[in-house]
Amino acid sequence: MSAVPGPRATADPPAAAAAPAPEPSPEAARAPGPDLPGARLPRRLVQLYAGLALYGASSALLVAAGLGLEPWGVLHQGLAERSGLSIGVVSILVGAVVLLLWVPLRQRPGLGTVSNVFVVGLAMDGTLALLPSPDALAVRIPLLLAGIALNGLATGLYIAAAFGPGPRDGLMTGLHRRSGVSIRLARTGVEVAVVATGFVLGGAVGAGTVAYALAIGPLAQFFLRRLAAPGSPGVGTVVAGRTPRRSILRR
């Protein structure tokens, strides 16, 4: 009895050969991708210096309004009144002194930190040279509001460029790291001391100071979320350091 042959096994069909990937053109090979470090560096640099210049201009608007300055502006104005120097020059000198305080706090400045010291003060003096000194409240109030709004925009611009914090922000976070106190407590303590000293020296404290304190946080947060430069190292922190634990403004 012969065995009935079973069905013949069939081999799987050969897989289709994958088509070779096209060779990239020389132009495409040389073009930097959007995720490469430095691909967005020009935009970040423009954003940094635009933000610092606008910050100085916004501070000048608050000075011209004469209804009260931001905390450090109160100190700068008080020192300017006593020294005879312009408020912009005083801002540069105070920024340089604060930057020296980073040394014992082991803070590492970035390009934005050093630029902040000089650009803000120069922009402030330049803007004040062009602004009139209005007396009418109907002009001073819009100047105040414009200064606060522009300051929020400027803060978002230069922080989101991610070249390091301003010297005054770095002082607060440095105190937080070295002493263990919260950033909120460090910031409050420093700014209360700054306002009190500036007021004693003759700086302007008023409704504008309160309005600035209430509005600048939400405004800076709003602009920071929308102005982060693609390709930047990140804007979750405003401190130039290795592994920051906290931040002043979070996205």
Secondary structure, DSSP 8 states (H G I E B T S, - for coil): -------------------------HHHHHS--TTSTTTTHHHHHHHHHHHHHHHHHHHHHHHHHTS---HHHHHHHHHHHHH---HHHHHHHHHHHHHHTHHHHT----HHHHHHHHHHHHHHHHHHHHS-----HHHHHHHHHHHHHHHHHHHHHHHHTTS---HHHHHHHHHHHHH---HHHHHHHHHHHHHHHHHHHT---SHHHHHHHHHHHHHHHHHHHHH--TTSS-SS-SS-SSS-S--SS--
